[in-house]
Amino acid sequence: MSIMTYLEMGGYAAYVWPAYGISLLGIGGMVFWTLHGFRQVSRKLALLEEEMKEDES
């Protein structure tokens, strides 16, 4: 089995590779969105904790 045979996916490469690409884009987008949300919430938490320390003083 050669690499070209593998890449041709038995004649279904036109369907398989775009499906892999779309899946990768979707998963990558979800990772980005999750990390972005985590950073926003972390910043908000840090501000709230800072306010709590100021209120206790």
Secondary structure, DSSP 8 states (H G I E B T S, - for coil): --HHHHHHGGGTHHHHHHHHHHHHHHHHHHHHHHHHHHHHHHHHHHHHHHHHHHHH-
